[in-house]
Amino acid sequence: MDCLPVTVPVTILGGYLGAGKTTLLNRLLADVQGVRLTVLVNDFGEVNIDASLIANRDGETISLANGCVCCSIGDNLGLTLYDLAERPDGPEHILIEASGVADPARIAGYAGCHPRLCLDGIVVLADAETVQARAGDRYVGDVVRQQLAAADLIVLSRTDLLDASATRSVRDWIEAEMPGARVQEASAMSRLAQLLLAGGGGTMDMPSSSSSSSSSGKHDSLFAAWRLASALPLDGAALRRALAALPPAVLRAKGIVSLAEAPGRRFVLQLVGRRWSLEPEVRSDGSALAGPSEVVAIGLAGQLDMDQLEALFAPTLPAGLPRAVAVLLRQEDRA
């Protein structure tokens, strides 16, 4: 399908949990030059934490409802895209950040919901350190391979953790397994906006929104999420102990938290596999802002021990904190 001058190109940004989509998106937004860009952000779990992690930049960020966009809120995405296409002062380009368990090809099908929209391409991020192991995993391998197979452009993240030989080996593996996609390293990409918003290779024919329905249905029971929310600051030492003690069943955790020992500040929490970090939030205007704390842990349904997570994180909450200001929420068998 050709993009006429009156049409709006749509780019899908996908990749498995913790691959670095939000980091790449922030780089992209900082590099946008004169493009009226609308970003649709959706994340797994009840709270759209990825939306709050994205710094304030030019362009509109719309955070959708809870759940995996391809499974739980496909109708909402279609309506949102249709509404954007109908606006006379609407965007010049739309970018959809898919959740870490979504099938980008299924999401791409929604680009056909309005004649003014056309699919520009699918960009998938892959963690160079873990992508081969994830692709071979008996539980999540199908999800990872499905994402890579949908890509026009595969962006390798975290190549700084590997030497040149290991990075070359990962590139060779991807090029052999996914011969239709181009491969770029995130650290070596210049003119980021031009490359990503070109869709990795120009406009494409749009896949049917039901083309992946048989496999995407399996996501419904594949992943589970657990959430902590507190209106009051958390105990920093207890939080660090909890993070260090998280079981291997936790594939990904993220959040924004306020700590009792650092009033007036918030910290960004990121955990992928066994690696975790807790860094001060840096806002685009340089300001510091206190606020509520939210943490989401994601793992495989049936393996994520909700009672264990609650026991690990309970000491982070102020003693005697009432349920009204602290929530330990289970979200089982959802994607």
C-alpha positions in Angstrom: 0.0 0.0 0.0 1.5 3.4 -1.0 1.5 6.3 1.3 -0.1 9.3 -0.5 0.6 12.8 0.7 -2.6 12.9 2.7 -1.9 9.7 4.6 -0.3 9.3 8.0 2.4 6.6 8.4 2.3 4.3 11.4 5.4 2.7 12.9 5.3 -0.1 15.4 8.1 -0.3 18.1 8.2 -3.8 19.6 10.5 -6.1 21.5 10.5 -8.5 24.5 10.3 -7.4 28.1 13.3 -5.3 29.1 14.8 -4.9 25.6 15.0 -1.1 26.0 12.0 0.2 24.1 11.4 3.2 26.4 15.0 4.2 26.3 15.1 4.1 22.5 11.8 6.0 22.4 13.2 8.8 24.5 16.2 9.0 22.1 13.8 9.1 19.2 11.7 11.9 20.7 14.8 13.9 21.4 15.8 13.5 17.8 12.5 14.3 16.1 13.0 17.3 13.8 9.9 19.1 12.9 7.7 16.0 12.7 4.3 16.3 14.4 4.6 12.9 16.1 1.9 11.2 18.2 3.1 8.3 20.4 0.7 5.6 21.6 2.1 3.9 24.7 0.8 0.7 26.2 2.4 -1.5 28.9 1.7 -4.8 30.6 0.1 -4.4 34.0 -2.6 -2.2 35.5 -0.5 1.0 35.6 1.1 2.3 32.4 4.5 2.8 34.0 6.2 3.2 30.7 4.1 6.3 30.0 5.4 8.0 33.2 9.0 7.0 32.4 8.9 8.8 29.1 10.3 12.3 29.6 8.3 15.4 28.5 9.2 16.0 24.9 7.6 17.5 21.8 4.8 15.4 20.5 1.7 13.9 22.1 1.9 10.7 24.2 -1.3 8.9 24.7 -1.4 6.1 27.4 -4.1 3.5 26.7 -5.9 1.2 29.2 -4.3 -1.8 31.0 -3.1 -5.0 29.4 -1.3 -6.2 26.3 -2.5 -4.2 23.3 -2.8 -7.1 21.0 -4.9 -9.1 23.5 -6.8 -6.9 25.8 -7.5 -3.5 24.2 -7.3 -4.0 20.5 -10.6 -2.3 20.0 -9.4 0.8 22.0 -6.3 1.0 19.9 -8.4 0.9 16.7 -10.7 3.6 17.9 -7.8 5.8 19.0 -6.1 5.4 15.6 -9.3 6.2 13.8 -9.9 9.3 15.9 -6.3 10.5 15.2 -6.8 10.0 11.5 -10.0 12.0 11.5 -8.4 15.1 13.2 -7.8 17.9 10.7 -4.8 19.0 12.8 -3.7 15.4 13.6 -0.2 13.9 13.6 2.1 13.6 10.7 3.4 10.3 12.0 2.1 7.8 14.6 4.4 5.5 16.6 3.0 2.7 18.7 5.1 1.3 21.5 3.9 -2.2 22.0 4.1 -4.0 25.3 6.9 -6.5 25.9 4.7 -9.5 25.3 2.8 -8.2 22.2 2.9 -9.5 18.7 3.9 -6.5 16.6 2.4 -8.0 13.4 -1.0 -8.2 15.0 -0.8 -4.6 16.2 0.3 -3.5 12.7 -3.0 -4.8 11.4 -4.8 -1.9 13.1 -3.1 0.5 10.8 -5.7 -0.5 8.3 -8.6 0.9 10.4 -8.7 4.2 8.4 -7.9 5.0 4.7 -5.6 7.9 5.8 -3.3 5.5 7.8 -0.6 3.3 6.3 1.9 1.0 7.9 5.4 2.4 7.6 7.2 -0.5 9.2 7.9 -2.6 12.3 11.0 -2.0 14.4 11.8 -4.6 17.1 14.4 -4.2 19.8 16.5 -7.2 20.9 18.7 -7.4 24.0 22.0 -8.6 22.5 23.0 -10.3 25.8 19.8 -12.4 26.2 18.0 -12.7 22.8 19.3 -16.1 21.8 18.6 -17.6 25.2 15.1 -16.1 25.2 14.4 -17.3 21.7 15.3 -20.8 22.8 13.3 -20.7 26.0 10.6 -23.4 26.2 8.1 -20.9 27.7 8.7 -17.6 26.0 10.7 -18.6 22.9 7.7 -18.5 20.6 6.8 -15.0 21.7 10.4 -13.7 21.1 10.7 -15.4 17.7 7.3 -14.1 16.7 8.4 -10.5 17.5 11.7 -10.9 15.6 10.0 -12.5 12.6 7.6 -9.5 12.3 10.4 -6.9 12.1 11.6 -4.9 9.1 14.4 -3.5 11.3 15.9 -5.2 14.4 17.8 -2.9 16.7 20.3 -4.6 19.0 20.5 -3.0 22.5 23.0 -3.5 25.2 25.9 -4.4 22.9 28.1 -2.5 25.3 27.8 -5.5 27.6 29.4 -7.8 24.9 32.8 -7.8 23.2 33.0 -7.3 19.4 33.1 -11.1 18.7 30.0 -11.8 20.8 28.1 -9.0 19.2 29.1 -10.2 15.7 27.9 -13.7 16.7 24.5 -12.4 17.8 24.2 -10.4 14.5 25.1 -13.5 12.5 22.5 -15.5 14.3 19.7 -13.0 13.8 20.6 -12.5 10.1 20.5 -16.3 9.6 17.2 -16.8 11.6 15.4 -13.7 10.3 16.8 -13.1 6.7 14.2 -10.5 5.8 15.1 -8.0 8.4 17.9 -5.4 8.6 20.0 -5.3 11.8 21.4 -2.2 13.5 23.1 -1.6 16.8 21.3 1.0 19.0 24.7 2.4 20.2 25.9 3.0 16.6 22.7 4.5 15.2 22.9 8.1 13.9 20.0 10.1 12.6 17.8 7.9 14.8 14.5 9.6 13.9 15.1 9.4 10.2 15.9 5.7 10.4 13.1 4.6 12.7 10.4 6.8 11.2 11.3 5.4 7.8 10.0 2.1 9.1 13.2 0.2 8.4 12.6 0.1 4.7 9.7 2.1 3.5 6.0 1.6 3.5 4.5 -1.9 3.6 1.4 -3.9 2.9 -0.6 -4.2 6.0 -1.1 -7.7 7.6 -4.5 -8.7 8.6 -5.3 -7.8 12.2 -6.4 -11.4 12.7 -3.3 -12.9 11.0 -1.7 -13.8 14.4 -4.9 -14.5 16.3 -4.1 -18.2 16.7 -0.8 -17.6 18.4 -1.6 -14.4 20.2 -4.4 -16.1 22.1 -1.7 -18.1 24.0 -0.4 -14.9 25.5 -3.6 -14.6 27.6 -2.4 -17.2 30.1 1.4 -17.0 29.5 2.2 -14.0 31.7 1.2 -12.6 35.1 1.9 -9.3 36.8 2.1 -8.2 40.4 1.9 -4.5 41.4 2.8 -2.5 44.5 1.4 1.1 44.8 2.0 3.4 47.7 1.0 7.0 48.3 3.9 7.4 50.8 7.6 6.9 50.4 9.1 3.5 50.6 12.0 2.3 52.8 15.0 2.4 50.5 17.1 -0.3 52.3 14.1 -2.7 52.4 13.5 -2.1 48.7 17.1 -2.9 47.8 16.9 -6.1 49.9 13.7 -7.1 48.1 15.2 -6.5 44.7 18.3 -8.5 45.5 16.1 -11.4 46.7 13.7 -11.5 43.8 13.2 -15.1 42.5 14.2 -16.1 38.9 10.5 -16.3 38.0 10.5 -12.5 37.9 11.5 -11.7 34.3 11.0 -8.0 34.4 10.3 -5.3 37.1 10.0 -1.6 36.7 8.7 1.4 38.5 9.0 4.9 39.8 9.4 5.2 43.6 9.8 7.8 46.3 12.2 6.9 49.1 12.0 7.9 52.8 15.7 8.8 52.9 15.5 11.1 49.9 12.5 13.5 50.3 11.4 15.5 47.3 13.0 13.0 44.8 11.8 10.1 42.8 13.8 7.1 41.5 13.5 5.0 38.4 13.6 1.2 39.1 14.6 -1.1 36.3 15.2 -4.9 36.6 15.9 -7.3 33.7 16.8 -10.8 34.7 19.3 -10.5 37.5 20.4 -6.9 36.7 18.6 -4.1 38.5 19.2 -0.4 39.0 17.6 2.4 41.1 18.6 5.8 39.7 17.3 9.3 40.4 14.6 10.4 37.9 15.9 13.0 35.5 13.2 15.1 34.0 13.6 17.0 30.7 13.3 20.4 32.5 15.8 19.4 35.2 13.3 19.6 38.0 12.8 17.0 40.8 9.3 15.9 41.7 8.1 13.8 44.7 5.1 11.5 44.2 3.5 8.1 44.8 5.5 4.9 44.3 4.6 2.2 41.8 6.4 -1.1 41.1 5.3 -3.8 38.6 6.8 -7.3 38.5 6.2 -9.5 35.4 6.7 -13.2 35.1 5.3 -16.4 33.7 1.8 -17.3 34.9 1.9 -20.2 37.3 5.5 -19.5 38.2 5.2 -16.1 39.7 4.7 -16.6 43.4 2.4 -13.7 44.5 2.7 -14.5 48.2 6.5 -14.5 48.0 6.5 -11.1 46.3 4.1 -9.7 48.8 6.3 -10.9 51.7 9.4 -9.5 50.0 8.0 -6.0 49.4 5.8 -5.6 52.6 8.8 -4.3 54.6 9.3 -1.5 52.1 5.9 0.0 53.2 5.7 2.3 56.2 4.5 0.4 59.3 0.8 0.4 59.7 0.1 1.9 56.3 -3.6 1.5 55.6 -4.9 -0.2 52.5 -6.2 3.1 51.2 -2.7 4.3 50.5 -0.9 1.0 49.8 -2.0 -1.6 47.3 -0.4 -5.0 46.8 -2.3 -6.1 43.7 -2.2 -9.4 41.9 -2.9 -9.7 38.2 -2.7 -13.3 37.3 -3.1 -14.9 33.8 -3.2 -11.6 32.0 -1.4 -10.2 29.1 
